[in-house]
Amino acid sequence: MEVKAIIRVSEHALKRLKERDIEINHVEQVIKEPFEVTDVRFGRKAAYRKLDSYYLVVIFEEQKDEIVIVTVLKVDITRLDRYGFNRI
């Protein structure tokens, strides 16, 4: 996915990054080079990649000139399936 928009991280996502010990550069990697992207609730999208021993899911909104990171999750393959990803 070619990202030309600015990536902005919401306050909620910043809290989750800290709580879940996720590095911001990993979030950017998921947005720029996702393994898969799917539509989720409220018009948002979810993207994921496998990183080390877990899958990183990034929930985001595409707006006119920016991508807003809503939240981030470290998940296993079972939870990944619940988000509706098909390529797992």
VMD Tcl script that draws the C-alpha trace (Angstrom):
set ca {
  {0.00 0.00 0.00}
  {1.62 3.22 -1.09}
  {1.29 5.81 1.66}
  {1.46 9.43 0.55}
  {-0.59 10.86 3.41}
  {0.73 11.95 6.77}
  {0.48 9.29 9.47}
  {-0.93 10.66 12.72}
  {-1.23 8.64 15.92}
  {-4.25 9.29 18.15}
  {-3.88 9.79 21.91}
  {-5.59 6.43 22.46}
  {-3.12 4.68 20.15}
  {-0.16 6.35 21.88}
  {-1.38 4.93 25.20}
  {-1.74 1.46 23.68}
  {1.73 1.65 22.11}
  {3.21 2.31 25.54}
  {1.06 -0.26 27.38}
  {1.76 -2.99 24.85}
  {5.44 -2.16 24.32}
  {5.06 -1.58 20.57}
  {7.51 0.59 18.68}
  {6.15 3.33 16.43}
  {8.40 2.26 13.55}
  {6.65 -1.14 13.57}
  {3.29 0.61 13.23}
  {4.60 2.61 10.28}
  {5.91 -0.60 8.71}
  {2.46 -2.22 9.00}
  {0.81 0.81 7.37}
  {3.38 1.09 4.58}
  {3.87 -2.64 3.93}
  {0.86 -4.56 5.26}
  {0.45 -8.25 4.62}
  {-3.29 -7.64 4.34}
  {-5.80 -4.83 4.86}
  {-9.48 -5.37 5.63}
  {-12.49 -3.18 6.40}
  {-13.66 -3.14 10.02}
  {-16.37 -1.26 11.89}
  {-17.14 2.45 11.71}
  {-15.53 2.85 8.27}
  {-12.11 2.00 9.65}
  {-9.54 -0.41 8.28}
  {-7.25 -2.95 9.88}
  {-3.81 -3.89 8.58}
  {-1.44 -6.53 9.89}
  {2.05 -7.99 9.57}
  {3.90 -10.73 11.38}
  {6.64 -9.29 13.57}
  {8.91 -11.53 15.61}
  {6.65 -13.94 17.54}
  {3.36 -12.05 17.17}
  {1.10 -10.37 14.66}
  {0.75 -6.60 14.85}
  {-2.71 -5.27 13.94}
  {-3.12 -1.55 13.29}
  {-6.63 -0.08 13.20}
  {-6.74 3.17 11.25}
  {-8.92 5.71 9.46}
  {-8.10 7.12 6.06}
  {-8.90 10.80 5.94}
  {-8.41 13.32 3.15}
  {-4.76 14.12 3.79}
  {-3.77 11.81 6.63}
  {-3.99 8.32 8.05}
  {-5.05 8.33 11.69}
  {-3.90 5.38 13.79}
  {-6.80 4.53 16.11}
  {-5.28 1.64 18.06}
  {-2.68 -1.13 17.86}
  {-2.79 -4.72 19.05}
  {-0.41 -7.64 19.45}
  {-2.42 -10.74 18.58}
  {-2.08 -14.45 17.94}
  {-3.39 -16.23 14.86}
  {-6.78 -16.99 16.49}
  {-7.52 -13.33 17.18}
  {-6.21 -12.40 13.75}
  {-8.91 -14.61 12.21}
  {-11.61 -12.78 14.22}
  {-10.71 -9.51 12.49}
  {-11.64 -11.04 9.14}
  {-8.23 -11.39 7.56}
  {-8.27 -13.99 4.79}
  {-4.56 -14.48 4.07}
  {-3.57 -16.05 7.40}
}
mol new
graphics top color blue
foreach p $ca { graphics top sphere $p radius 0.5 }
foreach p [lrange $ca 0 end-1] q [lrange $ca 1 end] { graphics top cylinder $p $q radius 0.2 }
display resetview
